[in-house]
Amino acid sequence: MIEPETDADAAHGPLAGLVVADFSRVLAGPYCTMLLADLGATVIKVEGPAGDETRHWMPPTHEGEATYYLSVNRGKRAITLDFADAEDLAIARALAARADVVIENFKPHGLDRFGLGYDSVHQANPGVVYVSISGFGPDAALPGYDVLAQALSGLMSITGAPDGPPTKAGVAIVDVVTGLHAGIGALAALRHRDATGEGQRVEVNLLSSALSALVNQSGAHALAGVVPERLGNDHPSIYPYGPLPTGDGDLVLAIGNDAQFGRLCTVLGVADAAADARFARAADRSRTRDELRPVLEAALAGRSAEEWERLLGEAGVPCGPVLDIGAAFERAQALGLDPLIHAGPEGTAGVRHPISLDRTPVAYPLAPPSPDADRAWVLGFLGA
């Protein structure tokens, strides 16, 4: 039997030795398990005969494979199992019985009929941390697609121009946040297991994750009964906090306090505005933004966005241009963040794990796997 502690590909990071049975697909679950793999967990990705849906979500592609799939599946072993086949189902059950963490995002109770639901797995593996990801909770049949969660959570209602339609975010952000919540839940449950020996079920869903991620906007409703509306690029409580036109392109200003506003006005040559009773305090500026905006735009028109970024940056005023994703990678590289990594012997490009640990650094020993690429390894690991 192969033990993950002695597997050269998994012997790294703070989660080395942890076995994750990944029965999830698409984004929230796979993103969670990829981050755990980067941190050293042995992640075994189980796919049905049709494969993870994202293998077929293209364009774009890299060497014939969907970049969507490649973006969230590095660091994993892959095995294809048909639960309708008795031998394959026995392998799936053995894996769940061996795992420290099981992560799944089938429809609620969808794995019960295969003996892979929480009750069955817990009976065979009392210490298991079993993470279920759903769209709208364990009793809702509505499929868990990100765009539905963006719509039903109110996120779309506050995104876009005031006189335009509700707009989804440019990435499946609710899936991503839910994946992060799933990882936090799994690690919290593992902490409890380390202390007591007890496993438990962890449940997360897209709608609850979205409502939590709406933070000040959902908090405004919970605390004050406010129903926020679309403000375009404006912030409901802070101004200026968004893009403004300059003599050449837009510049994003992020003025979070009165001192920053004073420095902004000094550099722009409108120091009197900082002392104006209409604009002196954050609450004043938020209320009188329609009066303040033309003052700032007139001053900003005198230079390009690049010039203002340099001058305002030197004065400690938070600002920056609106970059496309290619330019964003260049900026991150210039800042020393090394945003690109290359996973496995194949050197498959990817985005660096967002967490840096100085004692137990993340690593990227395995590229995203092809379908069923590690069947022999998984069977050896299980002693089959």
Salt bridges, closest charged atoms under 4 A:
GLU3 OE1 - ARG98 NH2 2.98
ASP7 OD2 - ARG77 NH2 3.36
ASP9 OD2 - ARG77 NH2 2.93
ASP22 OD2 - LYS76 NZ 3.61
ASP38 OD2 - ARG74 NH2 2.69
GLU47 OE2 - ARG55 NH2 2.73
ASP52 OD2 - LYS45 NZ 2.92
GLU53 OE2 - ARG25 NE 3.17
GLU63 OE2 - HIS62 NE2 3.91
ASP88 OD1 - ARG375 NH1 3.73
ASP100 OD1 - ARG193 NH1 3.14
ASP112 OD2 - HIS109 ND1 3.58
GLU198 OE1 - HIS192 NE2 2.96
GLU203 OE2 - ARG201 NE 3.62
ASP234 OD2 - ARG289 NH1 3.38
ASP258 OD1 - ARG285 NH2 2.92
ASP276 OD2 - ARG278 NH2 2.77
ASP284 OD2 - ARG281 NE 3.15
ASP284 OD1 - ARG287 NH2 3.13
GLU291 OE1 - ARG278 NH1 2.99
GLU297 OE2 - ARG293 NE 2.68
GLU307 OE2 - ARG303 NH1 3.81
GLU309 OE2 - ARG331 NH1 3.04
GLU314 OE2 - ARG310 NH1 3.85
ASP372 OD2 - ARG375 NE 3.16
ASP374 OD1 - ARG77 NH1 3.37
